[in-house]
Amino acid sequence: MNIDWYKVYTEKKKLSYNKKIFKKNLKIDRPYVALIKKYIGSKGKILECGCGPAKTAISISNSGFEVTAIDHNKNILNLAKRNAKIAEVGIKFKLIDFFNIDKEFEKDFFGCITHQGVIEHFPKNEIKKIIRKQLKIVPFIIFSIPIDTKFNLIRYSQDNVYRNLWSKNRWVNDILKDFNVVETKIIGQRSDNLLVVIKRK
C-alpha cells in the first residue's frame, strides 16, 4: 500500500524520540526479542523490513544482533538514522522497497527477517507475495501484527491508515496456511499483537 508514513508519524506527532522512550521500548519488545533468540541464537545478522522510525531495530540491535534495517521512505529512513544515533546503536540503514529484497541480498546472509506492524497494511495476495520473497533469502521470518481485539479496534479507529485487523484464526488458518508456521503467541505489546514465526520449508 502506498502510505506516506512520514506524514502519518508527523500527524500523530511521533517524530521526537529520546533515550527514555527507547528504554521503555526495550521492555515492550522483550518477548519479541526472546522469540528471535529462541530460533536463531543470541547473536547473528537480522534484516528488519519496513523499519519505520527504527524502534524495533533499536531494540534488536541493543540485544546484541547485527541489524540491517530497510525502508522505502527516505524521510522515514532519515528519522530512523537519527533515532539510532540517539540510542547509540550501530544499525546499517538502506533505502530499499522490501518487494525487491530478493534482488538485493544473498540467500541466508541473514539469520532471519523481522518486522512489527507492517504486513497488515497490505491485502491478502500481497502479504503472501511478501512472505514468499522473504523466505527466498532467510530461513526464518519472525514478525508481529495487531489483531482484532476490542482494544485495537478502538485504538485504530481514529486513523485513516489501511490496516487489516484480523483474528489469530484468520491469520493462521487462512492468510498463512500455505506456510510453515512453527509458533504463534498473542501478547500485549504496543497493541494486542500476534507474534508469528515462519520457517522455510
C-alpha positions in Angstrom: 0.0 0.0 0.0 1.3 3.5 -0.9 1.2 5.1 2.6 3.3 8.1 3.4 4.5 7.0 6.8 6.4 10.2 7.4 3.2 12.1 7.1 1.4 9.6 9.3 4.0 10.0 12.1 4.0 13.8 11.6 0.2 13.9 12.1 0.5 11.7 15.2 3.4 13.9 16.5 5.6 10.9 16.8 8.8 12.3 15.3 10.5 13.1 18.6 12.3 10.2 20.4 14.7 10.1 23.3 16.6 7.6 25.4 13.7 7.3 27.9 11.4 6.2 25.0 13.9 3.7 23.8 14.4 2.2 27.3 10.6 1.8 27.5 10.6 0.1 24.1 13.3 -2.4 25.2 10.9 -3.6 27.8 8.0 -3.7 25.4 10.0 -5.7 22.8 11.5 -8.2 25.3 9.1 -11.0 24.3 9.7 -10.3 20.7 13.5 -10.4 21.1 13.2 -13.6 23.2 11.4 -15.3 20.3 14.2 -14.2 17.9 16.9 -15.6 20.3 14.9 -18.9 20.6 15.2 -19.5 16.9 18.5 -18.0 15.8 20.5 -17.8 19.0 21.8 -14.8 20.9 23.9 -13.4 18.0 23.6 -13.1 14.3 22.6 -10.9 11.3 19.0 -9.7 11.1 17.1 -7.9 8.4 14.4 -5.6 9.6 11.9 -4.9 6.8 9.9 -1.7 6.9 11.8 -0.3 9.8 9.8 2.9 10.2 11.4 5.1 12.9 13.6 2.1 14.0 12.2 1.4 17.4 12.1 -2.3 16.8 15.5 -2.3 15.0 17.0 -0.4 18.0 15.6 -3.0 20.5 17.0 -5.9 18.4 20.4 -4.2 17.9 20.6 -3.4 21.6 20.2 -7.1 22.3 23.4 -8.0 20.5 22.3 -8.6 17.0 23.8 -7.1 13.8 20.9 -5.3 12.2 20.3 -4.1 8.7 17.1 -2.0 8.5 15.4 -1.1 5.3 12.5 1.2 4.4 11.3 2.7 1.1 10.6 6.1 2.5 13.6 8.4 2.5 12.2 10.8 5.2 11.4 7.9 7.5 14.8 6.4 6.9 16.5 9.7 7.9 14.4 9.7 11.1 15.4 6.1 11.8 19.1 7.1 11.4 18.7 10.0 13.9 17.0 7.7 16.4 19.7 5.1 16.1 22.3 7.8 16.8 20.3 9.0 19.9 20.0 5.4 21.1 23.7 4.8 20.4 23.4 1.6 18.5 25.0 0.6 15.2 22.4 -0.2 12.6 23.0 -0.4 8.8 20.2 1.5 7.0 19.3 1.0 3.3 16.7 2.7 1.1 15.0 -0.4 -0.3 11.5 -1.4 -1.2 11.0 -4.8 0.5 9.3 -6.2 -2.6 12.8 -6.1 -4.1 14.8 -7.7 -1.2 15.3 -11.0 -3.1 17.3 -8.9 -5.7 19.3 -7.0 -3.1 20.5 -9.7 -0.6 22.1 -13.1 -0.9 20.3 -16.2 0.4 20.9 -16.9 4.1 23.1 -13.9 4.6 20.7 -13.1 7.4 19.5 -15.5 10.1 16.0 -14.1 9.9 13.8 -11.2 8.8 11.8 -9.3 11.3 9.1 -6.7 11.2 6.4 -5.4 13.5 3.1 -3.8 12.4 4.0 -3.9 8.7 2.3 -6.6 6.6 -1.2 -6.0 8.0 -1.2 -2.9 5.8 -1.3 -5.0 2.6 -4.1 -7.1 1.0 -4.0 -10.8 1.4 -2.4 -11.6 -2.0 0.4 -9.1 -1.4 1.0 -10.5 2.1 1.7 -13.9 0.6 4.0 -12.4 -2.0 5.9 -10.5 0.6 6.4 -13.7 2.7 7.5 -15.8 -0.3 10.1 -13.2 -1.2 11.4 -13.0 2.4 11.7 -16.8 2.6 13.9 -16.8 -0.5 16.6 -15.1 1.4 16.2 -16.2 5.1 15.3 -19.5 6.9 13.0 -17.7 9.4 10.6 -14.8 9.4 9.7 -13.5 12.9 7.0 -10.8 12.9 4.1 -9.3 14.8 0.8 -8.0 13.7 -2.1 -6.3 15.6 -5.3 -8.5 15.8 -9.0 -7.7 16.1 -9.3 -7.2 19.8 -11.6 -4.5 21.3 -8.5 -2.5 22.4 -7.1 -2.5 18.9 -10.4 -1.7 17.2 -10.7 1.4 19.5 -7.1 2.4 19.2 -7.0 2.3 15.4 -10.5 3.6 14.7 -9.2 7.2 14.7 -6.6 6.9 11.9 -7.2 6.7 8.2 -4.5 4.1 7.6 -5.4 0.9 5.6 -5.0 -1.9 8.1 -6.3 -5.5 8.3 -7.3 -6.3 11.9 -7.9 -10.0 11.5 -8.3 -12.6 14.2 -5.5 -15.1 15.1 -7.5 -17.9 13.4 -7.9 -15.9 10.2 -4.1 -15.3 10.1 -3.1 -18.9 10.9 -5.8 -20.8 9.1 -6.3 -18.5 6.0 -3.6 -15.9 5.3 -0.6 -18.0 6.4 -2.0 -21.5 5.8 0.4 -22.2 2.9 3.5 -21.5 5.0 5.3 -23.4 7.7 4.2 -21.6 10.8 6.1 -23.1 13.7 4.9 -20.8 16.5 2.3 -18.2 17.3 1.7 -16.2 20.5 -0.6 -13.4 21.5 0.9 -10.7 23.7 0.0 -7.2 24.9 2.7 -5.0 23.3 2.1 -1.5 21.9 -1.1 -3.1 20.8 -2.6 -6.6 21.2 -0.3 -8.4 18.8 0.1 -11.9 17.3 3.7 -13.0 17.2 4.4 -15.3 14.3 7.4 -17.5 13.4 7.6 -18.9 9.9 10.3 -21.4 8.9 11.3 -22.0 5.3 10.1 -25.5 4.2 
